[in-house]
Amino acid sequence: MPVYAYVIIGVVVLAAFWVVVVFNHLVRLGNEAKRGWSNIDVQLKRRTDLIPNLVEAVKGYAAHEREVFEAVTAARVAMQQASGPAQAGAANKQASAALGRLFAVAEAYPQLRASENFQKLQDELTDTEDKIAAARRYYNQTVYQYNTRLQSFPDLIVARLGGFNEREFFELESPAEAQLPNIDFSGDATPR
Amino acid sequence: MTLQEQIRSNRIRSSMLVLTFGLIFVGIGAAVQALYGGYSLIIIAGIAFVYALYSWFANGRMIASWTGAKEVTKEEYPDLVRAVENASIAAGLEQTPKVRVVDDPCPNAFAAGGSPKTAYVAATTGLLAMMNKRELEAVIAHEIGHVRNRDVRLMSLAAVLVGVVALVADLALRFAFFGGGRRRDGGNPILMIVGLVMLIAAPIAAIGIQMSLSRRREYLADESSAEITGDPEGLAMALWKLKQDTTELRHANRATAHLYIETPLNNVSGVRAAMSGLFDTHPSLDARIESLEKMGGFKLAALIDPQPTLS
């Protein structure tokens, strides 16, 4: 075989190797984003499960505040019907606003506030909100990394061929939010 | 270096660490051999091998029993367990580490164990009493940062290995100075002096390794905490509170010192105090707060109560 044949074979092998590496990296990032999303999803479900109990608890003391209950129930339906992170995010925001109003109403009923059941539900809801916030940070960071790789040359060639699609952010308030602070793992012991 | 590279380097260092301690033990064995003769080298090397193997798998449990950290449930400590859960979610850990509590009024926290699956986070009751929710979350996120960066196995191994080197060298030295079965055939005096020097040098070498592992990692875990909670101010306030505190941990121990978020050896005085700057396992809290201020673009003085004492 002539020399150029070896060169061509070498280039092809290297290119194939590169494709495999990039492909695997994209799959890994995609899986991380998926896992991040499932963390959010679990908490969103928990939140929708808690809402009816909360409405029942408040109804026992403040049955005439119908408007607020309707808003909360509507938000819950929106959460259940949402598909994809962007919609789920919008529905979750709607639920937060409605729940905020519900808790504001509850303030006016000392007996309700004193009830153990109500306190427990409020505590659980606060916990889900904290966990959604925590899961959101991780998810948006991984989505940012993943999407950036998909958009940048030369990885985007592999991404197009492999049928990788960009993922939606969840309740992203500003683009800076998703970016990791620039952590330098190689620094020495002196503070920067 | 990226996080992935940091993780890989930690894995390699863990193996290197075990190997290095193996060599230190062979050194100790040789020293004892020179002093006492017999089968000392083989026996000590054999014990060291078994111990290293055991500590690779059981370091978490060993440290738990040294420090008095007891496993707790969510019902007992809901705020602490939630802080651990939330930090794990935000750090993207696949599994929430177990939670332990040390019954001690001195505020401190540490993480220990092997992989993220077997690691645990421990806090003292003093820490839980002192910190508000935001600060507690920041401290726990620092520990979760150690877990995610795969620092825990390396640091736990260093703890159990430093502990045993100090113990064995100490025992051997005591025997050497206070009689106890000296070689009857006299032995080679030069060899015996070399042996003594090695016995003294072994714990110092062990501590050197321990120090080289821990200082930079504290800055990294502080940064990881800020990344996990998105709140460098919370950690800076927590560190400031730790700085005000002067109580000393009851189970404070040279071997496990580098595990804690803040050095547990606060109130040593005299020679040990003078030495402690040299052998510190932690950068000063002021330096760490300063680095957080730079990262978050804030000034701690503007956040804290102007009163000099804790309320």
Interface residues (C-beta under 8 A of the other chain):
Chain A: E32 R35 G36 N39 D127 D130 K131 A134 A135 R137 Y138 T142 L180 P181 I183 D184 F185 S186 G187 D188 A189 P191 R192
Chain B: M1 T2 L3 E5 Q6 R82 E85 N86 A87 I89 A90 A91 G92 E94 R215 R216 Y219 L220 E223 S224 A226 E227 I228 G230 P283 A287 R288 E290 S291 K294 M295
